[in-house]
Amino acid sequence: MKRNLLKWAVTCFMAVFSFCAANAQFGQMPSPEEMAKMQADQMKETVSLSEEQYAKVLVICKEQSEEMQKLFQEGQPDFSAFGKLQEDQNKKLKEVLTEEQFKKWDEHMQEMRRNMGGF
């Protein structure tokens, strides 16, 4: 279980870091709102969210993005904190998504980890 949390944390970290690094080249860092919208949009496309689900997922993603931003602003982030954030987000997502949607999202995230070199 803890190993899975670490995998989720590293995946989130890598996704955020990759996006931030790409945008930093152009002098812009994404806001928590932008990050949340990106993740919610990706989830909407991947698991076919309804408009009601999308609105709820957007709030969940925004909360996580704000917390992640705080971790980065505090200096060198503690990876266990990322794992806790991901665990909390997954609990909230399971309340919004159907079992099939969550499974599909989980599979999508696993594929992202494989594409990032096995993280």
N, C-alpha and C positions, 0 to 999 in steps of 0.2 A: 504494500500500500504506500509506504513512504517513498519507495523507488518510483512509483507511478506519479506521486506528487512532485518529486524532483524533476521527472521528465516533463510534466506539464509546466512547471515553473521555468525550466530551461527553454521550452518551446515558446512560452509567452515572452520571456526575456529576449530570445533571439528574434522573434517577430517584431517586437517593439524596437529593439536595437537596430535591426536592419532598416526598418522604416525611418527611424530617426536619423540614422547615419546618411541615408539617401537624401533626405530632406535638408540635413545640415549643410550639404554641399551648396545648396541654394539659399542658405541663410535663414531657413525657417524650420522651426520645430513644431510638430503637431500638438495641438491642445488636447486635453483629455476628451473634449467633445468630438474633435476630429478623429481621434483614435477609436472612441466608442462607436462613432458612426461607421468607420471602416469595418470594425469587427461585426457590428450588427448587420451591415450590408452584406458582408461575406457570409454570415450565418443565414441571412434571408435567402441568398442565392443557393447556398449549399443544401439547406434543409427545407426550403419552401415555407417560410414563416408566413402566418396570416398577418394582417395589419395590426391586430390586437397583440399578437405575440411579438411582433417587431417593436412596438412601442415599449413593451415590458423589457425585452432584451436590451434595447437601447439604454434604458435606465440602469440595468444591471452592468452593462459594459462601461457606462460612464462612471459609475461608482468605482469599479475596478481600475479604470484608467486614472482616476484622481488619486487613488491609493498608490498605484504604481509610480505616478509622478512624485508623490511625497517621498517614496523610498529612494528614488533617484536624486531628489534634491537634498536628502540627508547625507549624501556622500556615497560611499561604496555600499550598494545594497546587499542585504542578507538574503541569500537564496531561499532559506527556509521561509522567509516572509512571503516570497513569491508563491511558494507552494501553498501556504495558508490562504493567500488571496485566490489562487486558482481553485482550491477546495471549496471555499465559500461561494465563488462564482458558480461552480458546478452544482452545488446544492440549490442555488437560486434558479439556475437554468432548468434543472430537473422539475421544478415546480411550474415552469412555463411551457417547456417543450413536451411533446409526447415521447413515450419511450423510444419509438422508432426514430424520431427526429434527433433525440439525444445520442442514440447509437450512431446514427449517420454522422453527426457532428464529431463525435469521438473518433470515428474512423478517419474523418477528414483531418483532424489534428494529428493522428498517428502518422498519416501520410506526410503531413508537413514535417514532422520530426524526422522521418526517413529521408526526406529530401534535403534536410539540413545537416546531413552527415551522421544520422543515427542518434541525435540527441533525444 
